[in-house]
Structures are given as C-alpha cells and as structure tokens.
C-alpha cells in the first residue's frame, strides 16, 4: 500500500514541482514588468473571482465528491464512463450559466471583492473589464478539472500532475513575446489560451482510456449516483465558499491602501505564491493520492489501514513542511530579493511582500495539515464537518485580520490567516479522532522535536550564507545545495522515521 502511495505521490509531486518552477519564472517576469502596480492589482482581483467558482465547480467538487465516488466504480469501466459522461453533461450546463451570470454582474462582484477600488475609477473599471474576460476561463477550467477527477479515480495522475504547467508555459511565452504589444492584457489572454490548451490536453488522455463523450443532460439529471454526488456536494459548496471568503477577506482588507499601504494586494499575491509552492508540492500531492485509498478503506470498513495511511501521510507532510516553514521564517526577505527584486519590483515592494511572507510562514504547517484532514473527512463521505469548522475559522480570520492590520498593516492580514488555519487544524483533528477512534502516534512527538532541530538548522545556516555571500544568485545556489545536504544527512543522523521507510523500500508490501 505505502509503496503505491509513494509512487503516485511522486508522480504528482514531480508534475507539481515542474509547474511551480515554471510558476516562479512566470512570477519573476510579472514582478519585473508590473511590480506591485495598479494594473496588476486589477488583474489579481479579476483572476481571484472566477477562481472561487473554479474551486466550487472544479477542484472542490472533483476532490471532495467526484473522485471518491467514482473510485468506487472504477472496476466496471462501462458504468464508470457512463457516470463520467453524466458528470460532464451536468457541468457543461452549470458552468455555462455561471459564466454568463458572472459576465453580467461583474461590476457588482468587483465592488464586493475589492471595495477599496471604488475610489479609484481606473483600477475599478480595469478590474471589471478583466473579470468579464476571465469568466470564460471559468468554463474551460471547470470542465478540465472534472475530466481530471475521472482520470484520478482511475489512478491516472499524470494529467493532474502536469496540466498546470501548461498555464505557466503560456504565461511565460506571452509575457516575453507580447507584453510590449498588449501590456497588462497579456496576462488575461494568456489565461484564456491556457484554459483551451488544458482542456484539450486532459480530454486527449481521457479518450485514450476508452472514454467517449456523450452529452445527455436530461438523463444525467435522473441518475441516482449523480443525485448522491449532489447531496454530498451541497455542504462542500459552503466549504468552498468559506475558503474563498477567507481569500476575499485578505483581498478586501488589502484593497484599503490608506490603512495598509499601496501595493499590498499585489504583495499578498506574491507571498501567497511562495507559500503555495510547498503546499501544492507536498500537501496537495500527498492528500490527492491518499483520498483514493482512504475512500476504498472506508468502503471496506478497514479503519486500521485508514489510520495507518493517515499517520504515514501526515508524517510525510511534516517531514518536509516543518523545515520549509523555518526556512521561510528566517529567510523571507532574502528569498524574495533574489526572486523578484528587479525592474518594477523595488525595495518598497520587497519590504511589504517579505512582511506578508514572514507571517504566512507561521501558518504553513497548518495550511498543509488541513488539506489532509479535510480529504480524510471527504473519504468518509462527510463534507459537512469541514464546512462547519471552516465557517468558524472564517470568523476567526476576519476578527484577527481586522484587529492586527492596524498595528502590523499587511503583516496583520497574513497573521490573521495563520491564526485561523491553526484553529481550523486543531478542531478538525479533534473531531476526526472522535470519528475514527484512537490514532496511535508511536514516537511522533520525538519526531517533532527532531524536525524542529532540523528546521532550525535549515533556517539559520542559510541565513548566514545569505549574509556572507555578496552575489545573490550564487548565494541561492549555495543555500539550495547546503540545505539539501543538511536535510539528508542530519535527517539520517537524527533517525527520522520517514528516512527509515526509504531504507526498507524493498520490504514494503503491496496490497
């Protein structure tokens, strides 16, 4: 079992790594050409709005409902593909309606998302125009993620892993080739182009598995399995809305530049991009693979293996995320200086972005842990509990962000998100433990102490290197090499449990 989990996680992680490397190149180019300008802030608002519905109709439904449910029928290809066709038929209609409604009400959506833009006619009107164009992306990517859910249920993770790279490649080429002609509009049209290519990429792979698209909306509406998915999805709708309301809080508060300063919305974007790298590479990859096996263990009533997989997945996340959190905590400004300090991304942009990243790093472990906990609940066919807990955490985020934004400005907004994530994490874990019984963490607290020692080493030694090495690019190379050496050798010396798994790789049994 564990070997399969490691193999599939590796596939997704490699794809995610490629996507994130390309994403960093993309963000470096964006920072160089657009800095923390008003144009970029308008684009960021416009891009976040369809992403709410993308998460709702796409990844949210895919990961929490479609993949776990479809995986139960994966051995019967005829029935499996029939359900897949019904799923796509339903979402073609839903996404078309959502897209047209979004285009019509774009002005009102921007007012809610970025109320601070109302006093700036240029930023507001540009954000409205971008939003109307970007809703087309909602339709494309919503369908693409549902096709991915069918592939994931078949344990075909290649497309899920590498599809996001398409978006970044199109961004990079677009910025390099067409910025002088299209200016900020190059970002909008890059998104639309990438959406078309991603859906083609995913559908070609699904068709190679023997799938034939048959649109039948009426029949899909009367299918019992689709009804089952919809019932499970209703609480998930609220959970997805809550997640994006948290994003809305950060966006709305950041738009009040008179309180938190100019360019903070863009700074939140850049710092989030850094945080999303380990979150996607480690936590999302592990959680996405684990949910398929979680669902099968739950169907079999096999809670022992469910718990073993949960412990293994959680410890794997902790192994990487705790050291990375320390690294970002101690070296946020140095990392951002190397990545972004050029062109229109000046010292002011560096300072506000590093402040946000510093406070986000405090919550990184909790952001990642939540992903695994939520997927564990989804595999138990419980989409309501994560939604309830997320609602409470939303209130915590709103109160703490509003409280800390006055003394800490942009740092207060990021700190509020981190505090909210920690509350969400501990409540979810407490409820899961009551649901599945005692989780035996053999020696886990000793592992945490070892990881803290490892994290302090990976956090402080690179800081010294950044100070001693004058060439910022060479310093990054030195830091990467030395951090890797520290991770491998110190991890082995400390006897971390996951290192022992690697040593007995050949002894792992495949279920």
DOLO-826918 format. One record per residue (C-alpha): residue number from 1; z, y, x. Coordinates in Angstrom, 3 decimals. Each point is the difference from the previous one (the first is absolute). Example, Ala and Ser with C-alpha at 12.3 -4.5 7.8 and 13.67 -1.06 7.14 Angstrom:
residues 2
     k         c3         c2         c1
     1      7.800     -4.500     12.300
     2     -0.660      3.440      1.370
END
This chain:
residues 511
     k         c3         c2         c1
     1      0.000      0.000      0.000
     2      1.089      2.526      2.655
     3     -3.078     -0.660      2.137
     4     -2.255      0.827     -2.971
     5      1.991      3.155     -0.680
     6     -0.301      1.082      3.637
     7     -3.738     -0.775      0.077
     8     -0.815      1.908     -3.198
     9      2.294      2.844      0.965
    10     -1.771      0.216      3.357
    11     -3.378      0.313     -1.731
    12      1.227      2.856     -2.186
    13      1.887      1.622      2.889
    14     -3.061     -0.025      2.260
    15     -2.111      1.544     -2.742
    16      2.721      2.543     -0.711
    17      0.328      0.765      3.706
    18     -3.735      0.688      0.252
    19      0.143      2.173     -3.110
    20      3.009      1.959      1.255
    21     -1.512      0.566      3.449
    22     -3.121      1.324     -1.691
    23      2.269      1.961     -2.327
    24      1.694      1.669      2.955
    25     -3.390      0.954      1.419
    26     -0.888      1.393     -3.430
    27      3.237      2.015     -0.192
    28     -0.439      1.312      3.543
    29     -3.425      1.298     -1.028
    30      1.360      1.464     -3.246
    31      2.812      1.727      1.913
    32     -2.487      1.361      2.553
    33     -2.417      1.430     -2.566
    34      2.367      0.975     -2.843
    35      3.571      0.169      1.432
    36      2.479      0.807     -2.787
    37     -2.391      2.378     -1.760
    38     -0.188      0.884     -3.695
    39     -3.290     -1.931     -0.280
    40      1.645     -3.194      1.218
    41      2.990      0.443     -2.298
    42     -2.391      0.261     -2.973
    43     -1.665     -3.230      1.080
    44      3.347     -1.774      0.424
    45      1.071      0.916     -3.543
    46     -3.344     -1.138     -1.393
    47      0.133     -3.294      1.919
    48      3.534     -0.793     -1.180
    49     -0.763      0.395     -3.688
    50     -2.577     -2.801     -0.370
    51      2.178     -2.072      2.341
    52      2.671     -0.074     -2.699
    53     -2.415     -1.675     -2.406
    54     -1.495     -2.043      2.822
    55      3.453     -1.434      0.664
    56      0.542     -0.491     -3.709
    57     -3.279     -1.755     -0.831
    58     -0.744     -1.328      3.462
    59      2.566     -1.081      2.570
    60      2.919      0.207     -2.419
    61     -1.512     -2.333     -2.551
    62     -1.626     -2.117      2.686
    63      3.095     -0.746      2.076
    64      2.648     -0.113     -2.719
    65     -1.850     -1.764     -2.819
    66     -3.560     -1.158      0.705
    67      0.461     -1.837      3.320
    68      3.207     -1.879     -0.975
    69     -1.448     -1.009     -3.397
    70     -3.460     -0.927      1.284
    71      1.495     -2.082      2.826
    72      1.360     -2.393     -2.637
    73     -3.580     -0.858     -1.050
    74     -1.645     -0.047      3.440
    75     -0.459     -3.798      0.010
    76     -2.220      0.169     -3.105
    77     -2.902      2.170      1.188
    78     -1.780      0.095     -3.380
    79      3.070      1.284     -1.846
    80      0.934      2.200      2.955
    81     -3.347      1.815      0.063
    82      0.021      0.321     -3.787
    83      3.320      1.850      0.187
    84     -1.362      2.069      2.891
    85     -2.988      1.092     -2.103
    86      2.287      0.955     -2.868
    87      2.109      2.033      2.403
    88     -2.991      1.907      1.369
    89     -1.406      0.578     -3.520
    90      3.267      1.541     -1.169
    91      0.278      2.274      3.006
    92     -3.580      1.238     -0.098
    93      0.781      1.518     -3.395
    94      3.490      1.250      0.872
    95     -1.147      1.595      3.248
    96     -2.955      1.737     -1.680
    97      2.319      1.530     -2.616
    98      2.525      1.075      2.652
    99     -2.741      1.524      2.148
   100     -1.496      2.104     -2.813
   101      3.437      1.132     -1.182
   102      0.929      0.962      3.553
   103     -3.141      2.092      0.439
   104      0.616      1.817     -3.290
   105      3.678      0.776      0.658
   106     -0.191      0.659      3.748
   107      1.292      3.564     -0.295
   108      3.165     -1.063     -1.819
   109      0.569     -2.856      2.445
   110     -0.096      2.376      2.971
   111      2.473      2.330     -1.739
   112      2.466     -2.894     -0.283
   113     -0.668     -1.397      3.472
   114      0.076      3.275      1.950
   115      1.621      2.766     -2.059
   116      0.327      2.083      3.156
   117     -3.816      0.291      0.060
   118     -0.069      2.063     -3.205
   119      0.656      3.206      1.927
   120     -2.918     -0.709      2.361
   121     -3.282      0.012     -1.951
   122     -2.073     -1.304      2.924
   123      2.190     -3.052      0.673
   124      0.409     -0.730     -3.703
   125     -3.703      0.171     -0.909
   126     -1.006     -2.037      3.051
   127      2.577     -2.677     -0.868
   128     -1.343     -0.181     -3.582
   129     -3.602     -0.373      1.209
   130      0.988     -2.699      2.508
   131      1.998     -1.845     -2.651
   132     -2.976     -0.222     -2.347
   133     -2.154     -1.508      2.732
   134      2.739     -2.326      1.197
   135      0.537     -1.637     -3.393
   136     -3.280     -1.823      0.565
   137      1.778     -1.703      2.908
   138      2.620     -1.252     -2.446
   139     -2.592     -2.077     -1.852
   140     -1.448     -1.471      3.182
   141      3.211     -0.877      1.796
   142      1.726     -1.199     -3.174
   143     -2.689     -2.641     -0.481
   144      0.007     -0.864      3.690
   145      3.733     -0.710      0.093
   146     -0.277     -2.270     -3.037
   147     -2.738     -1.978      1.741
   148      2.354     -0.234      2.971
   149      2.745     -1.428     -2.233
   150     -2.317     -2.891     -0.898
   151     -0.719     -0.646      3.678
   152      3.706      0.183      0.925
   153      0.876     -2.528     -2.698
   154     -2.482     -2.332      1.738
   155      1.848      0.777      3.275
   156     -3.108      1.724      1.329
   157      1.615      2.953      1.754
   158     -2.855      1.143      2.241
   159     -1.420      2.587     -2.425
   160      3.448      1.366     -0.867
   161      0.680      0.347      3.708
   162     -3.220      1.671      1.126
   163     -1.266      1.887     -3.063
   164      2.163      3.123      0.660
   165     -1.765      0.418      3.356
   166     -3.160      0.928     -1.888
   167      1.631      3.174     -1.322
   168      1.117      1.064      3.464
   169     -3.364     -0.739      1.628
   170     -1.800      2.115     -2.616
   171      2.565      2.797      0.498
   172     -0.475     -0.016      3.771
   173     -3.795      0.008     -0.163
   174     -0.010      2.629     -2.724
   175      2.327      2.376      1.864
   176     -1.890     -0.361      3.281
   177     -3.484      0.340     -1.479
   178      0.290      2.248     -3.048
   179      3.029      2.309      0.321
   180     -2.129      2.909      1.216
   181     -2.182     -0.349     -3.098
   182      2.488     -0.970     -2.724
   183      3.262      1.405      1.422
   184      3.017     -1.305     -2.014
   185     -2.327     -1.637     -2.547
   186     -0.811     -2.640      2.599
   187      3.382     -1.616     -0.758
   188     -0.719     -0.256     -3.724
   189     -3.446     -1.513      0.365
   190      1.243     -2.396      2.676
   191      2.494     -1.399     -2.500
   192     -2.676     -0.540     -2.667
   193     -2.400     -1.637      2.462
   194      2.728     -2.297      1.293
   195      0.940     -1.019     -3.550
   196     -3.569     -1.163     -0.675
   197     -0.147     -1.970      3.254
   198      3.442     -1.603     -0.525
   199     -0.848     -1.355     -3.445
   200     -3.281     -1.441      1.303
   201      1.801     -1.572      2.963
   202      2.635     -1.665     -2.217
   203     -2.436     -1.217     -2.648
   204     -2.282     -1.658      2.561
   205      2.927     -2.063      1.298
   206      1.154     -0.917     -3.501
   207     -3.514     -1.102     -0.914
   208     -0.081     -2.233      3.089
   209      2.939     -1.895     -1.521
   210     -2.171     -0.909     -2.989
   211      0.984      2.874     -2.303
   212     -2.575      1.305     -2.524
   213      0.686      3.265     -1.762
   214     -0.104     -0.292     -3.808
   215      1.064      3.103     -1.899
   216      1.609     -0.840     -3.347
   217      2.550      2.610     -1.046
   218      0.557     -1.363     -3.526
   219      0.730     -3.545      1.177
   220      2.254      1.338      2.749
   221      2.100      1.862     -2.577
   222      0.750     -3.284     -1.788
   223      0.854     -2.057      3.082
   224      3.637     -1.209      0.055
   225      0.304      0.187      3.777
   226     -1.186      3.612     -0.025
   227      2.613      0.669     -2.705
   228      2.610     -1.556      2.300
   229     -1.099      2.263      2.863
   230      0.133      3.085     -2.202
   231      3.558     -0.833     -1.117
   232      1.046     -0.335      3.625
   233     -1.903      3.150      0.891
   234      1.696      2.322     -2.498
   235      3.220      0.334      2.063
   236     -2.161      0.120      3.148
   237     -1.767      3.047     -1.422
   238      3.258      1.862      0.009
   239      0.873     -1.289      3.465
   240     -3.342      1.302      1.351
   241      0.483      3.309     -1.793
   242      3.484      0.280      1.513
   243     -1.358     -0.611      3.494
   244     -2.537      2.769     -0.410
   245      2.534      2.278     -1.645
   246      1.860     -0.275      3.301
   247     -3.214      1.060      1.729
   248     -0.359      2.738     -2.628
   249      3.479      1.280      0.820
   250     -0.868      0.253      3.704
   251     -3.343      1.617     -0.828
   252      1.379      2.450     -2.577
   253      2.927      1.113      2.163
   254     -2.267      0.320      3.052
   255     -2.347      2.262     -1.970
   256      2.727      2.685     -0.188
   257     -0.900      1.479      3.367
   258      2.293      3.006     -0.474
   259      2.986     -2.352      0.224
   260     -1.081     -2.747      2.402
   261     -2.684      1.865      1.965
   262     -3.792      0.039      0.208
   263     -1.902     -3.223      0.667
   264      2.854     -2.334     -0.938
   265     -2.103     -1.983     -2.459
   266     -2.406     -0.871      2.799
   267      2.948     -0.749      2.313
   268      1.368     -2.475     -2.566
   269     -3.435     -1.631     -0.034
   270     -0.186     -0.397      3.801
   271      3.568     -1.300      0.348
   272     -0.575     -2.436     -2.850
   273     -3.067     -1.307      1.789
   274      2.181     -0.915      2.989
   275      2.603     -1.669     -2.231
   276     -2.673     -1.894     -1.924
   277     -1.270     -1.640      3.196
   278      2.926     -2.417      0.562
   279      0.630     -0.240     -3.736
   280     -3.524     -1.274     -0.649
   281     -0.376     -1.973      3.222
   282      3.301     -1.866     -0.320
   283      1.651      0.284     -3.417
   284     -3.050      0.015     -2.274
   285     -1.713     -2.774      1.961
   286      3.033     -2.292     -0.138
   287      0.796      0.827     -3.636
   288     -3.585     -0.504     -1.162
   289     -0.133     -3.487      1.511
   290      3.517     -0.954     -1.100
   291     -0.505      0.822     -3.687
   292     -2.570     -2.798     -0.433
   293      2.445     -2.643      1.307
   294      2.930      1.666     -1.788
   295     -1.902     -0.424     -3.280
   296     -0.773     -3.649      0.651
   297      3.610     -0.792      0.968
   298      1.211      1.731     -3.148
   299     -2.418     -1.998     -2.157
   300      1.286     -3.220      1.628
   301      3.625      1.080     -0.446
   302      0.424     -0.293      3.785
   303      2.523      2.766      0.705
   304      1.076     -1.431      3.358
   305     -3.428      0.469      1.559
   306     -0.247      3.341     -1.823
   307      3.154      1.157      1.806
   308     -1.131     -1.411      3.354
   309     -3.286      1.860     -0.247
   310      1.788      3.187     -1.057
   311      2.349     -0.195      3.004
   312     -2.851     -0.771      2.400
   313     -2.117      2.871     -1.376
   314      2.904      2.463      0.033
   315      0.986     -0.890      3.560
   316     -3.630      0.359      1.091
   317     -0.109      3.502     -1.487
   318      3.299      0.949      1.665
   319     -1.194     -1.292      3.401
   320     -2.744      2.639      0.148
   321      1.183      2.809     -2.264
   322      3.454      0.628      1.472
   323     -1.360      0.615      3.550
   324     -2.852      2.111     -1.400
   325      2.494      2.091     -1.999
   326      1.974      0.769      3.167
   327     -3.214      0.820      1.854
   328     -1.095      2.521     -2.654
   329      3.509      1.438     -0.324
   330      0.203      0.894      3.695
   331     -3.655      0.771      0.699
   332     -1.496      1.557     -3.150
   333     -1.095      3.284      1.608
   334     -1.443     -1.665      3.126
   335     -2.077     -2.430     -2.076
   336     -1.355      2.764     -2.236
   337     -0.739      2.225      3.010
   338     -2.213     -2.695      1.502
   339     -1.709     -0.954     -3.256
   340     -0.612      3.341     -1.681
   341      0.724      3.062      2.183
   342     -3.497      1.389      0.432
   343     -2.466      2.237     -1.853
   344      1.477      1.415     -3.199
   345      3.141     -2.150      0.244
   346      2.195      2.450      1.940
   347      3.642      0.093      1.128
   348      1.159      1.158     -3.420
   349     -1.734     -2.984     -1.599
   350      1.582     -2.255      2.635
   351      3.512      1.267     -0.671
   352     -0.045     -0.377     -3.777
   353     -1.711     -3.411      0.143
   354      2.430     -1.381      2.612
   355      2.935      1.158     -2.126
   356     -1.331     -1.940     -2.992
   357     -0.711     -3.086      2.120
   358      3.511      0.089      1.493
   359      1.639     -0.200     -3.415
   360     -2.514     -2.511     -1.385
   361      0.801     -2.324      2.914
   362      3.554     -0.308     -1.352
   363     -1.352     -1.721     -3.106
   364     -2.790     -2.098      1.530
   365      1.992     -3.256     -0.018
   366      0.857      0.508     -3.676
   367     -3.572      0.931     -0.960
   368     -1.137     -3.298      1.534
   369      2.817     -2.131     -1.406
   370     -0.709      1.247     -3.509
   371     -3.559     -1.383      0.184
   372      1.262     -3.542      0.586
   373      2.789      0.260     -2.577
   374     -2.343      1.328     -2.683
   375     -2.535     -2.773      0.635
   376      2.795     -2.568     -0.265
   377      0.807      1.340     -3.480
   378     -3.680      0.017     -0.975
   379     -0.324     -3.657      0.995
   380      2.922     -0.726     -2.345
   381     -2.075      1.612     -2.756
   382      2.461      2.887     -0.128
   383     -1.744      3.349      0.153
   384      2.717      1.780     -2.002
   385      2.853     -0.048      2.527
   386     -1.931      1.777      2.801
   387     -1.096      2.621     -2.543
   388      3.594      0.677     -1.113
   389      1.269      0.245      3.565
   390     -2.931      2.211      1.007
   391      0.836      2.342     -2.906
   392      3.545      0.465      1.239
   393     -1.263      0.504      3.559
   394     -2.444      2.637     -1.265
   395      2.935      2.032     -1.327
   396      1.753     -0.385      3.349
   397     -3.156      1.172      1.798
   398     -0.415      3.043     -2.232
   399      3.623      1.083      0.373
   400      0.334     -0.582      3.740
   401     -3.407      1.508      0.864
   402      0.718      3.113     -2.073
   403      3.458      0.266      1.565
   404     -1.062     -0.401      3.636
   405     -3.281      1.934     -0.108
   406      1.810      3.347      0.183
   407      1.950     -0.579      3.244
   408     -2.416     -2.510      1.579
   409     -3.290      1.177     -1.588
   410     -2.664     -2.717      0.484
   411      2.607     -2.231      1.661
   412      2.057      0.077     -3.190
   413     -2.913     -1.343     -2.046
   414     -0.508     -2.893      2.426
   415      3.749     -0.691      0.169
   416      0.172     -0.188     -3.793
   417     -2.688     -2.686      0.013
   418      1.853     -2.015      2.648
   419      3.311      0.160     -1.869
   420     -1.734     -1.018     -3.222
   421     -1.634     -2.992      1.729
   422      3.341     -1.239      1.341
   423      1.533      0.140     -3.480
   424     -3.004     -1.856     -1.448
   425      0.219     -2.682      2.704
   426      3.681     -0.836     -0.398
   427     -0.111     -0.136     -3.802
   428     -3.055     -2.284     -0.010
   429      1.563     -2.347      2.551
   430      3.252     -0.209     -1.987
   431     -1.869     -0.890     -3.209
   432     -2.289     -2.530      1.740
   433      3.024     -1.772      1.476
   434      1.518     -0.296     -3.459
   435     -3.330     -1.305     -1.341
   436     -0.762     -2.751      2.549
   437      3.486     -0.766      1.295
   438      1.631      0.248      3.416
   439     -2.386      0.847      2.851
   440      1.288     -1.587      3.206
   441     -0.520      2.474      2.819
   442      0.978     -2.229      2.901
   443      0.724      2.232      2.966
   444     -1.962      2.882     -1.525
   445      2.599      2.662      0.806
   446     -0.075     -1.021      3.660
   447     -3.781      0.341     -0.214
   448      0.394      3.547     -1.321
   449      2.215      0.934      2.963
   450     -2.595     -1.465      2.391
   451     -2.759      1.939     -1.769
   452      1.994      3.239      0.274
   453      0.353     -0.595      3.758
   454     -3.733     -0.684      0.189
   455     -0.712      3.070     -2.144
   456      2.110      2.318      2.162
   457     -1.854     -1.223      3.088
   458     -3.403      0.518     -1.623
   459      1.110      3.400     -1.265
   460      1.631      1.486      3.102
   461     -2.056     -1.365      2.912
   462     -3.321      1.377     -1.382
   463      1.720      3.367     -0.474
   464      0.727      0.083      3.729
   465     -3.620     -0.925      0.775
   466     -1.314      2.782     -2.256
   467      2.194      2.485      1.906
   468     -0.974     -1.179      3.481
   469     -3.747     -0.479     -0.486
   470     -1.882      3.292     -0.199
   471     -3.294     -1.469     -1.251
   472      0.550     -0.676     -3.709
   473     -2.729     -2.633     -0.276
   474      1.228     -1.944      3.034
   475      3.545      0.229     -1.350
   476     -1.145     -1.628     -3.251
   477     -1.620     -2.857      1.926
   478      3.151     -0.480      2.109
   479      2.214      0.106     -3.089
   480     -2.083     -2.577     -1.871
   481     -0.037     -2.417      2.952
   482      3.684      0.397      0.877
   483      1.110     -0.183     -3.668
   484     -1.912     -3.252     -0.402
   485      1.586     -1.413      3.159
   486      3.469      1.026     -1.191
   487     -0.634     -1.519     -3.425
   488     -1.173     -3.360      1.371
   489      2.406     -0.477      2.899
   490      3.127      1.572     -1.467
   491     -0.670     -1.767     -3.307
   492     -0.217     -3.319      1.869
   493      3.126      0.732      2.071
   494      1.971      0.937     -3.117
   495     -1.160     -3.235     -1.634
   496     -1.358      1.533     -3.188
   497     -0.568     -2.605     -2.692
   498     -3.663      0.833     -0.607
   499     -0.730     -0.559      3.695
   500      1.432     -3.486     -0.376
   501     -2.416     -0.636     -2.882
   502     -2.877      0.762      2.361
   503      1.325     -2.449      2.584
   504      0.045     -2.841     -2.521
   505     -3.328      0.960     -1.599
   506     -1.440     -3.484      0.343
   507      3.058     -1.540     -1.598
   508     -0.320      1.993     -3.215
   509     -0.842     -2.210     -2.952
   510     -2.820      0.874     -2.366
   511      0.844     -0.631     -3.632
END
